[in-house]
Amino acid sequence: MSDVQAFEQAQKDVKTLTRRPGNDDLLFLYAHFKQAADGDVSGKRPGMLDMVGRAKYDAWAKLKGTGKDQAMQKYIDKVQALLKTHK
């Protein structure tokens, strides 16, 4: 299975979790997905009143310079770990 196929499968698998992952895990997944799909963070940082948007932006911004393949692999690895603990 290619990296792209494994990445797409991980996106499907994450939706089958029976328990909601914690906020740190969700931010990790969001940031690595965005880095793999879109590359480095873009746009303006959300304002102070948009706490969720700001947390997502900051998590993604921390990955600046991370390669697409590396972000994909970390996303896949995290989903696999969550499947073991949240099903």
Phi and psi in radians as a Rosetta constraint file:
Dihedral C 1 N 2 CA 2 C 2 CIRCULARHARMONIC -1.272 0.35
Dihedral N 2 CA 2 C 2 N 3 CIRCULARHARMONIC 2.898 0.35
Dihedral C 2 N 3 CA 3 C 3 CIRCULARHARMONIC -1.054 0.35
Dihedral N 3 CA 3 C 3 N 4 CIRCULARHARMONIC -0.708 0.35
Dihedral C 3 N 4 CA 4 C 4 CIRCULARHARMONIC -1.151 0.35
Dihedral N 4 CA 4 C 4 N 5 CIRCULARHARMONIC -0.737 0.35
Dihedral C 4 N 5 CA 5 C 5 CIRCULARHARMONIC -1.127 0.35
Dihedral N 5 CA 5 C 5 N 6 CIRCULARHARMONIC -0.734 0.35
Dihedral C 5 N 6 CA 6 C 6 CIRCULARHARMONIC -1.126 0.35
Dihedral N 6 CA 6 C 6 N 7 CIRCULARHARMONIC -0.659 0.35
Dihedral C 6 N 7 CA 7 C 7 CIRCULARHARMONIC -1.119 0.35
Dihedral N 7 CA 7 C 7 N 8 CIRCULARHARMONIC -0.794 0.35
Dihedral C 7 N 8 CA 8 C 8 CIRCULARHARMONIC -1.120 0.35
Dihedral N 8 CA 8 C 8 N 9 CIRCULARHARMONIC -0.681 0.35
Dihedral C 8 N 9 CA 9 C 9 CIRCULARHARMONIC -1.155 0.35
Dihedral N 9 CA 9 C 9 N 10 CIRCULARHARMONIC -0.684 0.35
Dihedral C 9 N 10 CA 10 C 10 CIRCULARHARMONIC -1.091 0.35
Dihedral N 10 CA 10 C 10 N 11 CIRCULARHARMONIC -0.649 0.35
Dihedral C 10 N 11 CA 11 C 11 CIRCULARHARMONIC -1.100 0.35
Dihedral N 11 CA 11 C 11 N 12 CIRCULARHARMONIC -0.634 0.35
Dihedral C 11 N 12 CA 12 C 12 CIRCULARHARMONIC -1.281 0.35
Dihedral N 12 CA 12 C 12 N 13 CIRCULARHARMONIC -0.748 0.35
Dihedral C 12 N 13 CA 13 C 13 CIRCULARHARMONIC -1.105 0.35
Dihedral N 13 CA 13 C 13 N 14 CIRCULARHARMONIC -0.648 0.35
Dihedral C 13 N 14 CA 14 C 14 CIRCULARHARMONIC -1.098 0.35
Dihedral N 14 CA 14 C 14 N 15 CIRCULARHARMONIC -0.469 0.35
Dihedral C 14 N 15 CA 15 C 15 CIRCULARHARMONIC -1.322 0.35
Dihedral N 15 CA 15 C 15 N 16 CIRCULARHARMONIC -0.179 0.35
Dihedral C 15 N 16 CA 16 C 16 CIRCULARHARMONIC -1.642 0.35
Dihedral N 16 CA 16 C 16 N 17 CIRCULARHARMONIC 0.004 0.35
Dihedral C 16 N 17 CA 17 C 17 CIRCULARHARMONIC -1.095 0.35
Dihedral N 17 CA 17 C 17 N 18 CIRCULARHARMONIC 2.415 0.35
Dihedral C 17 N 18 CA 18 C 18 CIRCULARHARMONIC -1.604 0.35
Dihedral N 18 CA 18 C 18 N 19 CIRCULARHARMONIC -0.349 0.35
Dihedral C 18 N 19 CA 19 C 19 CIRCULARHARMONIC -2.045 0.35
Dihedral N 19 CA 19 C 19 N 20 CIRCULARHARMONIC 2.501 0.35
Dihedral C 19 N 20 CA 20 C 20 CIRCULARHARMONIC -1.299 0.35
Dihedral N 20 CA 20 C 20 N 21 CIRCULARHARMONIC 2.231 0.35
Dihedral C 20 N 21 CA 21 C 21 CIRCULARHARMONIC -1.150 0.35
Dihedral N 21 CA 21 C 21 N 22 CIRCULARHARMONIC 2.808 0.35
Dihedral C 21 N 22 CA 22 C 22 CIRCULARHARMONIC -1.199 0.35
Dihedral N 22 CA 22 C 22 N 23 CIRCULARHARMONIC 2.916 0.35
Dihedral C 22 N 23 CA 23 C 23 CIRCULARHARMONIC -1.039 0.35
Dihedral N 23 CA 23 C 23 N 24 CIRCULARHARMONIC -0.679 0.35
Dihedral C 23 N 24 CA 24 C 24 CIRCULARHARMONIC -1.096 0.35
Dihedral N 24 CA 24 C 24 N 25 CIRCULARHARMONIC -0.734 0.35
Dihedral C 24 N 25 CA 25 C 25 CIRCULARHARMONIC -1.149 0.35
Dihedral N 25 CA 25 C 25 N 26 CIRCULARHARMONIC -0.716 0.35
Dihedral C 25 N 26 CA 26 C 26 CIRCULARHARMONIC -1.116 0.35
Dihedral N 26 CA 26 C 26 N 27 CIRCULARHARMONIC -0.717 0.35
Dihedral C 26 N 27 CA 27 C 27 CIRCULARHARMONIC -1.142 0.35
Dihedral N 27 CA 27 C 27 N 28 CIRCULARHARMONIC -0.689 0.35
Dihedral C 27 N 28 CA 28 C 28 CIRCULARHARMONIC -1.041 0.35
Dihedral N 28 CA 28 C 28 N 29 CIRCULARHARMONIC -0.854 0.35
Dihedral C 28 N 29 CA 29 C 29 CIRCULARHARMONIC -1.084 0.35
Dihedral N 29 CA 29 C 29 N 30 CIRCULARHARMONIC -0.798 0.35
Dihedral C 29 N 30 CA 30 C 30 CIRCULARHARMONIC -1.028 0.35
Dihedral N 30 CA 30 C 30 N 31 CIRCULARHARMONIC -0.892 0.35
Dihedral C 30 N 31 CA 31 C 31 CIRCULARHARMONIC -1.099 0.35
Dihedral N 31 CA 31 C 31 N 32 CIRCULARHARMONIC -0.765 0.35
Dihedral C 31 N 32 CA 32 C 32 CIRCULARHARMONIC -1.237 0.35
Dihedral N 32 CA 32 C 32 N 33 CIRCULARHARMONIC -0.612 0.35
Dihedral C 32 N 33 CA 33 C 33 CIRCULARHARMONIC -1.089 0.35
Dihedral N 33 CA 33 C 33 N 34 CIRCULARHARMONIC -0.861 0.35
Dihedral C 33 N 34 CA 34 C 34 CIRCULARHARMONIC -1.091 0.35
Dihedral N 34 CA 34 C 34 N 35 CIRCULARHARMONIC -0.705 0.35
Dihedral C 34 N 35 CA 35 C 35 CIRCULARHARMONIC -1.126 0.35
Dihedral N 35 CA 35 C 35 N 36 CIRCULARHARMONIC -0.727 0.35
Dihedral C 35 N 36 CA 36 C 36 CIRCULARHARMONIC -1.213 0.35
Dihedral N 36 CA 36 C 36 N 37 CIRCULARHARMONIC -0.677 0.35
Dihedral C 36 N 37 CA 37 C 37 CIRCULARHARMONIC -1.454 0.35
Dihedral N 37 CA 37 C 37 N 38 CIRCULARHARMONIC -0.708 0.35
Dihedral C 37 N 38 CA 38 C 38 CIRCULARHARMONIC -2.038 0.35
Dihedral N 38 CA 38 C 38 N 39 CIRCULARHARMONIC -0.172 0.35
Dihedral C 38 N 39 CA 39 C 39 CIRCULARHARMONIC 1.465 0.35
Dihedral N 39 CA 39 C 39 N 40 CIRCULARHARMONIC -2.728 0.35
Dihedral C 39 N 40 CA 40 C 40 CIRCULARHARMONIC -1.055 0.35
Dihedral N 40 CA 40 C 40 N 41 CIRCULARHARMONIC 2.660 0.35
Dihedral C 40 N 41 CA 41 C 41 CIRCULARHARMONIC -0.966 0.35
Dihedral N 41 CA 41 C 41 N 42 CIRCULARHARMONIC 2.533 0.35
Dihedral C 41 N 42 CA 42 C 42 CIRCULARHARMONIC -2.415 0.35
Dihedral N 42 CA 42 C 42 N 43 CIRCULARHARMONIC 2.880 0.35
Dihedral C 42 N 43 CA 43 C 43 CIRCULARHARMONIC 1.497 0.35
Dihedral N 43 CA 43 C 43 N 44 CIRCULARHARMONIC 3.091 0.35
Dihedral C 43 N 44 CA 44 C 44 CIRCULARHARMONIC -1.499 0.35
Dihedral N 44 CA 44 C 44 N 45 CIRCULARHARMONIC 2.619 0.35
Dihedral C 44 N 45 CA 45 C 45 CIRCULARHARMONIC -1.216 0.35
Dihedral N 45 CA 45 C 45 N 46 CIRCULARHARMONIC 2.288 0.35
Dihedral C 45 N 46 CA 46 C 46 CIRCULARHARMONIC -1.030 0.35
Dihedral N 46 CA 46 C 46 N 47 CIRCULARHARMONIC 2.731 0.35
Dihedral C 46 N 47 CA 47 C 47 CIRCULARHARMONIC -1.234 0.35
Dihedral N 47 CA 47 C 47 N 48 CIRCULARHARMONIC 3.001 0.35
Dihedral C 47 N 48 CA 48 C 48 CIRCULARHARMONIC -1.095 0.35
Dihedral N 48 CA 48 C 48 N 49 CIRCULARHARMONIC -0.471 0.35
Dihedral C 48 N 49 CA 49 C 49 CIRCULARHARMONIC -1.387 0.35
Dihedral N 49 CA 49 C 49 N 50 CIRCULARHARMONIC -0.290 0.35
Dihedral C 49 N 50 CA 50 C 50 CIRCULARHARMONIC -1.695 0.35
Dihedral N 50 CA 50 C 50 N 51 CIRCULARHARMONIC 1.332 0.35
Dihedral C 50 N 51 CA 51 C 51 CIRCULARHARMONIC -1.132 0.35
Dihedral N 51 CA 51 C 51 N 52 CIRCULARHARMONIC -0.690 0.35
Dihedral C 51 N 52 CA 52 C 52 CIRCULARHARMONIC -1.177 0.35
Dihedral N 52 CA 52 C 52 N 53 CIRCULARHARMONIC -0.856 0.35
Dihedral C 52 N 53 CA 53 C 53 CIRCULARHARMONIC -1.048 0.35
Dihedral N 53 CA 53 C 53 N 54 CIRCULARHARMONIC -0.664 0.35
Dihedral C 53 N 54 CA 54 C 54 CIRCULARHARMONIC -1.173 0.35
Dihedral N 54 CA 54 C 54 N 55 CIRCULARHARMONIC -0.725 0.35
Dihedral C 54 N 55 CA 55 C 55 CIRCULARHARMONIC -1.127 0.35
Dihedral N 55 CA 55 C 55 N 56 CIRCULARHARMONIC -0.726 0.35
Dihedral C 55 N 56 CA 56 C 56 CIRCULARHARMONIC -1.107 0.35
Dihedral N 56 CA 56 C 56 N 57 CIRCULARHARMONIC -0.804 0.35
Dihedral C 56 N 57 CA 57 C 57 CIRCULARHARMONIC -1.048 0.35
Dihedral N 57 CA 57 C 57 N 58 CIRCULARHARMONIC -0.810 0.35
Dihedral C 57 N 58 CA 58 C 58 CIRCULARHARMONIC -1.119 0.35
Dihedral N 58 CA 58 C 58 N 59 CIRCULARHARMONIC -0.709 0.35
Dihedral C 58 N 59 CA 59 C 59 CIRCULARHARMONIC -1.100 0.35
Dihedral N 59 CA 59 C 59 N 60 CIRCULARHARMONIC -0.734 0.35
Dihedral C 59 N 60 CA 60 C 60 CIRCULARHARMONIC -1.195 0.35
Dihedral N 60 CA 60 C 60 N 61 CIRCULARHARMONIC -0.706 0.35
Dihedral C 60 N 61 CA 61 C 61 CIRCULARHARMONIC -1.094 0.35
Dihedral N 61 CA 61 C 61 N 62 CIRCULARHARMONIC -0.538 0.35
Dihedral C 61 N 62 CA 62 C 62 CIRCULARHARMONIC -1.123 0.35
Dihedral N 62 CA 62 C 62 N 63 CIRCULARHARMONIC -0.346 0.35
Dihedral C 62 N 63 CA 63 C 63 CIRCULARHARMONIC -1.624 0.35
Dihedral N 63 CA 63 C 63 N 64 CIRCULARHARMONIC 0.120 0.35
Dihedral C 63 N 64 CA 64 C 64 CIRCULARHARMONIC -0.908 0.35
Dihedral N 64 CA 64 C 64 N 65 CIRCULARHARMONIC 2.265 0.35
Dihedral C 64 N 65 CA 65 C 65 CIRCULARHARMONIC 1.599 0.35
Dihedral N 65 CA 65 C 65 N 66 CIRCULARHARMONIC -0.177 0.35
Dihedral C 65 N 66 CA 66 C 66 CIRCULARHARMONIC -1.270 0.35
Dihedral N 66 CA 66 C 66 N 67 CIRCULARHARMONIC 2.349 0.35
Dihedral C 66 N 67 CA 67 C 67 CIRCULARHARMONIC -1.226 0.35
Dihedral N 67 CA 67 C 67 N 68 CIRCULARHARMONIC 2.715 0.35
Dihedral C 67 N 68 CA 68 C 68 CIRCULARHARMONIC -1.029 0.35
Dihedral N 68 CA 68 C 68 N 69 CIRCULARHARMONIC -0.804 0.35
Dihedral C 68 N 69 CA 69 C 69 CIRCULARHARMONIC -1.122 0.35
Dihedral N 69 CA 69 C 69 N 70 CIRCULARHARMONIC -0.698 0.35
Dihedral C 69 N 70 CA 70 C 70 CIRCULARHARMONIC -1.160 0.35
Dihedral N 70 CA 70 C 70 N 71 CIRCULARHARMONIC -0.741 0.35
Dihedral C 70 N 71 CA 71 C 71 CIRCULARHARMONIC -1.113 0.35
Dihedral N 71 CA 71 C 71 N 72 CIRCULARHARMONIC -0.723 0.35
Dihedral C 71 N 72 CA 72 C 72 CIRCULARHARMONIC -1.050 0.35
Dihedral N 72 CA 72 C 72 N 73 CIRCULARHARMONIC -0.808 0.35
Dihedral C 72 N 73 CA 73 C 73 CIRCULARHARMONIC -1.133 0.35
Dihedral N 73 CA 73 C 73 N 74 CIRCULARHARMONIC -0.712 0.35
Dihedral C 73 N 74 CA 74 C 74 CIRCULARHARMONIC -1.151 0.35
Dihedral N 74 CA 74 C 74 N 75 CIRCULARHARMONIC -0.634 0.35
Dihedral C 74 N 75 CA 75 C 75 CIRCULARHARMONIC -1.098 0.35
Dihedral N 75 CA 75 C 75 N 76 CIRCULARHARMONIC -0.844 0.35
Dihedral C 75 N 76 CA 76 C 76 CIRCULARHARMONIC -1.043 0.35
Dihedral N 76 CA 76 C 76 N 77 CIRCULARHARMONIC -0.802 0.35
Dihedral C 76 N 77 CA 77 C 77 CIRCULARHARMONIC -1.073 0.35
Dihedral N 77 CA 77 C 77 N 78 CIRCULARHARMONIC -0.727 0.35
Dihedral C 77 N 78 CA 78 C 78 CIRCULARHARMONIC -1.148 0.35
Dihedral N 78 CA 78 C 78 N 79 CIRCULARHARMONIC -0.731 0.35
Dihedral C 78 N 79 CA 79 C 79 CIRCULARHARMONIC -1.096 0.35
Dihedral N 79 CA 79 C 79 N 80 CIRCULARHARMONIC -0.750 0.35
Dihedral C 79 N 80 CA 80 C 80 CIRCULARHARMONIC -1.057 0.35
Dihedral N 80 CA 80 C 80 N 81 CIRCULARHARMONIC -0.721 0.35
Dihedral C 80 N 81 CA 81 C 81 CIRCULARHARMONIC -1.147 0.35
Dihedral N 81 CA 81 C 81 N 82 CIRCULARHARMONIC -0.720 0.35
Dihedral C 81 N 82 CA 82 C 82 CIRCULARHARMONIC -1.171 0.35
Dihedral N 82 CA 82 C 82 N 83 CIRCULARHARMONIC -0.590 0.35
Dihedral C 82 N 83 CA 83 C 83 CIRCULARHARMONIC -1.094 0.35
Dihedral N 83 CA 83 C 83 N 84 CIRCULARHARMONIC -0.568 0.35
Dihedral C 83 N 84 CA 84 C 84 CIRCULARHARMONIC -1.297 0.35
Dihedral N 84 CA 84 C 84 N 85 CIRCULARHARMONIC -0.533 0.35
Dihedral C 84 N 85 CA 85 C 85 CIRCULARHARMONIC -1.867 0.35
Dihedral N 85 CA 85 C 85 N 86 CIRCULARHARMONIC -0.264 0.35
Dihedral C 85 N 86 CA 86 C 86 CIRCULARHARMONIC -2.112 0.35
Dihedral N 86 CA 86 C 86 N 87 CIRCULARHARMONIC 0.427 0.35
